[in-house]
Amino acid sequence: MLIAGGGIAGMALALTLHQIGVPCIVHEAVADLQPLGVGINLQPNAVRELHDLGFTNDVLDTIGIQAREWALVGRNGNDVYAEPRGLLAGYRWPQYSVHRGQLQMLMLRAVQDRLGPQAVRLGHRVVGYRNDEHGATALIETRDGARTEARGALVVACDGLHSAVRAQMHPTQPPIQWGGAIMWRGTTPGVPIRSGASFVGVGSLRHRVVLYPISRPDPATGLSTINWIAEITVDNSQGWRQGDWNRRVALSEFSHHFDGWNYGWLDVPAMLRGASEIFEYPMIDRDPVPTWVDGRVALLGDAAHVMYPVGSNGASQAIVDARMLGAAMVEHGVGPAALAVYDRKLCGPVSALVLRNRGAGPFGILGLVDERCGGVFDHIDDVIPAAERDAFMAGYKQAAGFAIETLNAAPPTLAPGARVVRG
């Protein structure tokens, strides 16, 4: 089998295929994988799958911390909603806040150890594919511009937002969708707030800061690495005009939007000033497509369903995708039948989640606060009753696949020792 892309999705799929006895090669466009990115959250449904791949809590603790709380705070500093997360919420598996690049490197090392050093071929960009009755061919461009091909029983594209495979599969897909939100992201040394492992969103639906620690406090200083995202929403009628989807920026370009955001327990301007480097991103996704499969070729991860990062489930869903595809192969063999089952089970529900996140996802509670009181309140129960807040969040968790009772009761996606026994 051939995998296009060596990100978290591609690594999760390679490890899953190895576990079920399916040989594979990963073709990755970059010549040298580096631990790039900032903080992400791994929901319990994804942590369960990582455990089953051999990444226990002892391993995951080396690249992040177990989240304890998810909280929203209004612009005036009053709590809107708070709940425990992971083990404290009653899940059988924790939620983790980790550095995205360190997770990718952890998984890469595991792929190279288990599958061999030649299992990941760097500097190989998959630019297209061909299907035939007996297999699929990946069309590859190397770093020096040479063209080559590789053939396998299946090709699975884990090549992200700008997937060439998706573009060929759906040539009339609309362009990247930007709803007007601009994010600035960085990390700053700081003292963790609230529970010490809290994901906290402060502000309003269109003007907020999100922060959470991604490392344990340093014993000498008491400081953790705090991952933060500062965000505003602007008029998007002219489209994204910067040209660059990920650029390093100076603090002065955006810090004025957060002047005065000092609550004593959180000094936002100081946190922004403490970052060594800051990157700007538009909040983007793609309109869902009706299928992730064309013959013996499939999409997985962001190539299938890039979504707004408001529910902390982009990377988690990619890991779940890989495991679900592996389970389909155990049941139906390495062929189109397995891809069809994978597509039928995931494409519709996850496409709905993409649109749900576009509609603000769990941050939608802040939108209700804005509508009902203009964001100014003394007691949140006077604005949104607790039962309504709880029902809102329960609905999101169910849609995202990590409702507590459902997940805790579910059997493993891949039974221990499961192997593919027919092609």
Secondary structure as the mmCIF struct_conf table of DSSP 4:
data_model
#
loop_
_struct_conf.conf_type_id
_struct_conf.id
_struct_conf.beg_label_comp_id
_struct_conf.beg_label_asym_id
_struct_conf.beg_label_seq_id
_struct_conf.end_label_comp_id
_struct_conf.end_label_asym_id
_struct_conf.end_label_seq_id
STRN STRN1 LEU A 2 ALA A 4
BEND BEND1 GLY A 7 GLY A 7
HELX_RH_AL_P HELX_RH_AL_P1 ILE A 8 GLN A 19
TURN_TY1_P TURN_TY1_P1 ILE A 20 GLY A 21
STRN STRN2 ILE A 25 GLU A 28
BEND BEND2 ALA A 29 ASP A 32
STRN STRN3 GLY A 39 LEU A 42
HELX_RH_AL_P HELX_RH_AL_P2 PRO A 44 ASP A 52
TURN_TY1_P TURN_TY1_P2 LEU A 53 GLY A 54
HELX_RH_AL_P HELX_RH_AL_P3 ASN A 57 LEU A 60
TURN_TY1_P TURN_TY1_P3 ASP A 61 ILE A 63
STRN STRN4 GLY A 64 GLN A 66
STRN STRN5 GLU A 69 VAL A 73
TURN_TY1_P TURN_TY1_P4 ARG A 75 ASN A 76
BEND BEND3 GLY A 77 GLY A 77
STRN STRN6 ASP A 79 PRO A 84
HELX_RH_3T_P HELX_RH_3T_P1 GLY A 86 ALA A 89
TURN_TY1_P TURN_TY1_P5 GLY A 90 GLY A 90
BEND BEND4 ARG A 92 TRP A 93
STRN STRN7 TYR A 96 HIS A 99
HELX_RH_AL_P HELX_RH_AL_P4 ARG A 100 LEU A 115
HELX_RH_3T_P HELX_RH_3T_P2 PRO A 117 ALA A 119
STRN STRN8 VAL A 120 LEU A 122
TURN_TY1_P TURN_TY1_P6 GLY A 123 GLY A 123
STRN STRN9 HIS A 124 ASN A 131
BEND BEND5 GLU A 133 HIS A 134
STRN STRN10 ALA A 136 THR A 142
TURN_TY1_P TURN_TY1_P7 ARG A 143 ASP A 144
BEND BEND6 GLY A 145 GLY A 145
STRN STRN11 ARG A 147 GLY A 152
BEND BEND7 ALA A 153 ALA A 153
STRN STRN12 VAL A 155 ALA A 157
TURN_TY1_P TURN_TY1_P8 LEU A 161 HIS A 162
HELX_RH_AL_P HELX_RH_AL_P5 ALA A 164 MET A 169
BEND BEND8 HIS A 170 HIS A 170
TURN_TY1_P TURN_TY1_P9 PRO A 171 THR A 172
HELX_LH_PP_P HELX_LH_PP_P1 GLN A 173 ILE A 176
STRN STRN13 GLN A 177 GLY A 190
HELX_LH_PP_P HELX_LH_PP_P2 VAL A 191 ILE A 193
TURN_TY1_P TURN_TY1_P10 ARG A 194 ALA A 197
STRN STRN14 SER A 198 SER A 204
TURN_TY1_P TURN_TY1_P11 LEU A 205 ARG A 206
STRN STRN15 HIS A 207 PRO A 213
BEND BEND9 SER A 215 SER A 215
HELX_LH_PP_P HELX_LH_PP_P3 ARG A 216 ASP A 218
TURN_TY1_P TURN_TY1_P12 PRO A 219 THR A 221
STRN STRN16 SER A 224 THR A 233
TURN_TY1_P TURN_TY1_P13 SER A 237 GLN A 238
BEND BEND10 GLN A 242 GLY A 243
BEND BEND11 TRP A 245 ASN A 246
STRN STRN17 ARG A 247 VAL A 249
HELX_RH_3T_P HELX_RH_3T_P3 LEU A 251 GLU A 253
TURN_TY1_P TURN_TY1_P14 PHE A 254 PHE A 254
HELX_RH_3T_P HELX_RH_3T_P4 SER A 255 PHE A 258
TURN_TY1_P TURN_TY1_P15 ASP A 259 GLY A 260
STRN STRN18 ASN A 262 ASN A 262
BEND BEND12 GLY A 264 TRP A 265
STRN STRN19 ASP A 267 ASP A 267
HELX_RH_AL_P HELX_RH_AL_P6 VAL A 268 ARG A 273
TURN_TY1_P TURN_TY1_P16 GLY A 274 GLY A 274
BEND BEND13 SER A 276 SER A 276
STRN STRN20 ILE A 278 ASP A 285
BEND BEND14 PRO A 290 PRO A 290
BEND BEND15 TRP A 292 TRP A 292
STRN STRN21 VAL A 293 ASP A 294
TURN_TY1_P TURN_TY1_P17 GLY A 295 ARG A 296
STRN STRN22 VAL A 297 LEU A 299
TURN_TY1_P TURN_TY1_P18 GLY A 301 GLY A 301
HELX_RH_AL_P HELX_RH_AL_P7 ASP A 302 HIS A 305
TURN_TY1_P TURN_TY1_P19 PRO A 309 VAL A 310
BEND BEND16 GLY A 311 SER A 312
HELX_RH_AL_P HELX_RH_AL_P8 GLY A 314 HIS A 332
BEND BEND17 VAL A 334 GLY A 335
HELX_RH_AL_P HELX_RH_AL_P9 PRO A 336 ARG A 358
TURN_TY1_P TURN_TY1_P20 GLY A 359 ALA A 360
HELX_RH_3T_P HELX_RH_3T_P5 GLY A 361 PHE A 363
HELX_RH_AL_P HELX_RH_AL_P10 GLY A 364 CYS A 373
TURN_TY1_P TURN_TY1_P21 GLY A 374 GLY A 375
BEND BEND18 ASP A 378 ASP A 378
HELX_RH_3T_P HELX_RH_3T_P6 ILE A 380 ASP A 382
TURN_TY1_P TURN_TY1_P22 VAL A 383 VAL A 383
BEND BEND19 ILE A 384 ILE A 384
HELX_RH_AL_P HELX_RH_AL_P11 ALA A 386 ALA A 400
TURN_TY1_P TURN_TY1_P23 GLY A 401 GLY A 401
HELX_RH_AL_P HELX_RH_AL_P12 ILE A 404 ALA A 409
BEND BEND20 ALA A 410 ALA A 410
HELX_LH_PP_P HELX_LH_PP_P4 PRO A 411 PRO A 412
BEND BEND21 THR A 413 LEU A 414
TURN_TY1_P TURN_TY1_P24 PRO A 416 GLY A 417
#
